Amino acid sequence: MVTIVVRDNNVEQALRALKKKMQREGTFREMKRRKFYEKPSERRARQKAEAVRRARKLQRKKMQREGLI
């Protein structure tokens, strides 16, 4: 549960902090994903694509650290 404290009646600042926390936790992405039903096969395909994307990103970072790129 996310808790945001409103200080000095500054609601705008509290909203910005809330949005930032929700963004970091992935809540917005989750809400967008759950807006419509996702078939199990589509879910598996999406998860596999995400895993491939993460692996490629990790590989790129590793290559860059080693000075190959």
Protein Blocks (a to p, Z undefined) as FASTA:
>chain_A
ZZdddehhiaklmmmmmmmmmmmnommmmmmmmmpccdfklmmmmmmmmmmmmmmmmmmm
mmmmnopZZ
